Every structure is written in structure tokens, then in C-alpha cells.
């Protein structure tokens, strides 16, 4: 694992970049993409995760399709700012992702991203912007968007 490729927030480069973001979870990993020019994010999917690990082939398909310059992984913290029980697993995923795809990975505080994502999606449904019910995989992908938006804010 190339831990040197994992770093706190920040781009380190002024060139336009496409970025993939991940909301790591034990059952699913939400995936979103965005770019440093528009500084907007859009949900892509949720990739299965389990005891055997993530569905790496599906993650590889996202890397091939989007050809990102880097990845952003949400790092779970407790309310008080201490690392949560999931922090080590998220760091492990980030390290494995960096090693497999030879991409730099940035870690971003993801506190409350899933709650915020669920609220956004429910509001979209109430307002008529969303026609179908909100599934857990939708929340995971929307949380990855929020993680990426946070990284955009931190990298200014």
C-alpha cells in the first residue's frame, strides 16, 4: 500500500482535474465524480462492499471511464472530532485504491454527509425533482457528492 499517496485535503495543483469521490461503508461505497473547474459533483453509483472487500472490478470500471487525476475518500469521525471505528477501514480502502490505480488519494472529514445526503434527496422528492423513492444506494452516492463538495471547498 502506498501510504505516501494518501494525504489530507488540498489539490497541490492549479491544473483542471477530474476527481472521483467515495463514501466508504461496510455494505456499499458511494461513488461520485466532479471536476476542479466547475467545482460540482454528481452521483454515479454505489459499489458493493462486504467481508471479501469492495467489488474492485466495478471500481476499476469507474477509473477507466472517468480517468480521474485523483480520488477523495470520506474519513469517518465521531461527533467530538475523534476518529470513529470505521476510520481505519476507510484509510485501508484509500490505501488499497491508491495502490491499485496509482492515483493520489485525499482524505476528507465526512461527518454527517449521509444525513445531509438523505435530507437533500428527500427534499428533492417532496419538491417533485425526484420521482422515485430514495434507496440506500442513492444516499451513498449523494454522500460521495457531499464529500467531494467539501474537498472542493477545502482545496481553494
C-alpha positions in Angstrom: 0.0 0.0 0.0 1.4 3.4 -1.0 0.5 5.4 2.1 2.5 8.4 0.7 -0.2 8.8 -1.9 -2.8 9.4 0.8 -2.9 12.9 2.1 -5.2 15.4 3.8 -7.4 17.7 1.7 -5.9 20.0 -1.0 -5.1 19.7 -4.7 -1.5 20.7 -4.8 -2.0 21.7 -8.5 -3.8 24.5 -10.3 -4.4 22.4 -13.5 -8.1 21.3 -14.1 -8.6 17.8 -12.7 -11.4 15.2 -12.8 -11.9 13.7 -9.3 -13.7 10.6 -8.1 -15.1 10.6 -4.6 -16.1 7.7 -2.3 -18.3 7.4 0.7 -16.9 4.2 2.3 -19.3 1.9 4.1 -19.2 -1.7 5.2 -22.0 -2.7 2.7 -21.7 -0.1 0.0 -19.3 2.5 -1.3 -21.0 5.6 -2.7 -19.2 7.0 -5.8 -19.4 10.5 -7.3 -17.4 12.5 -9.8 -16.6 16.1 -10.4 -14.1 18.5 -11.7 -12.0 21.2 -10.3 -13.2 23.7 -13.0 -16.9 23.7 -12.3 -16.4 22.5 -8.7 -19.6 20.5 -8.9 -20.2 16.9 -8.1 -22.6 14.3 -9.4 -23.5 10.9 -8.0 -22.6 7.9 -10.1 -23.5 4.7 -8.2 -22.9 2.6 -5.1 -20.5 -0.3 -5.3 -21.0 -3.4 -3.2 -18.6 -3.9 -0.3 -18.6 -6.8 2.2 -16.4 -9.2 4.1 -14.5 -10.1 1.0 -13.8 -6.4 0.3 -15.1 -4.0 -2.3 -16.2 -5.0 -5.8 -12.9 -3.9 -7.3 -13.9 -4.6 -10.9 -16.7 -2.1 -10.7 -14.4 0.5 -9.1 -11.9 -0.2 -11.9 -14.6 0.5 -14.5 -15.2 3.9 -12.9 -11.5 4.6 -13.1 -11.3 3.6 -16.7 -14.5 5.5 -17.7 -13.6 8.8 -15.9 -9.8 8.7 -15.9 -9.5 10.8 -12.7 -6.4 12.7 -11.7 -7.1 11.8 -8.1 -9.6 10.4 -5.6 -11.2 11.7 -2.5 -12.3 9.3 0.3 -14.5 10.3 3.2 -12.9 9.7 6.6 -15.4 9.0 9.3 -15.1 10.9 12.6 -17.1 10.9 15.7 -19.2 14.0 16.7 -16.3 15.1 19.0 -13.8 15.0 16.2 -12.1 11.8 17.2 -11.7 9.0 14.6 -14.5 6.5 14.5 -14.3 2.7 14.4 -14.7 3.0 10.6 -11.7 5.3 10.2 -9.2 2.5 9.9 -11.3 0.7 7.3 -11.7 3.9 5.3 -8.0 4.5 5.4 -7.4 0.9 4.3 -9.7 1.3 1.4 -8.0 4.6 0.4 -4.6 3.0 0.6 -5.6 0.0 -1.5 -7.3 2.2 -4.0 -4.2 4.3 -4.3 -2.0 1.2 -4.8 -4.3 -0.5 -7.3 -4.9 2.5 -9.5 -1.7 4.5 -9.0 -3.7 7.6 -8.1 -3.2 10.1 -5.3 -6.0 9.9 -2.7 -7.1 12.7 -0.4 -9.0 12.1 2.8 -11.9 14.4 3.9 -13.9 14.6 7.1 -17.2 13.0 6.1 -19.2 13.7 9.3 -22.9 13.9 8.7 -22.5 13.5 4.9 -25.0 10.6 4.8 -27.5 12.6 6.9 -27.2 15.6 4.7 -27.4 13.5 1.5 -30.6 11.8 2.8 -32.2 15.2 3.6 -31.3 16.6 0.1 -32.8 13.5 -1.6 -36.0 13.6 0.5 -36.4 17.3 -0.3 -35.9 16.6 -4.0 -38.6 14.0 -3.8 -41.0 16.3 -1.9 -40.4 19.1 -4.4 -41.1 16.8 -7.3 -37.5 16.9 -8.7 -37.1 13.2 -7.8 -39.8 10.8 -9.0 -38.7 7.5 -7.3 -38.2 6.7 -3.7 -34.8 7.2 -2.1 -32.8 4.0 -1.8 -29.8 3.5 0.4 -27.5 3.3 -2.6 -28.8 6.7 -3.7 -27.9 8.1 -0.3 -24.4 6.6 -0.5 -23.8 8.2 -3.9 -25.2 11.5 -2.8 -23.0 11.4 0.3 -20.0 10.9 -2.0 -21.1 14.1 -3.8 -21.1 16.0 -0.4 -17.6 14.6 0.4 -16.4 15.9 -3.0 -18.0 19.3 -2.5 -16.3 19.6 0.9 -13.0 18.8 -0.7 -13.6 21.5 -3.3 -14.2 24.0 -0.5 -11.1 22.9 1.4 -8.9 22.9 -1.7 -9.5 26.6 -2.5 
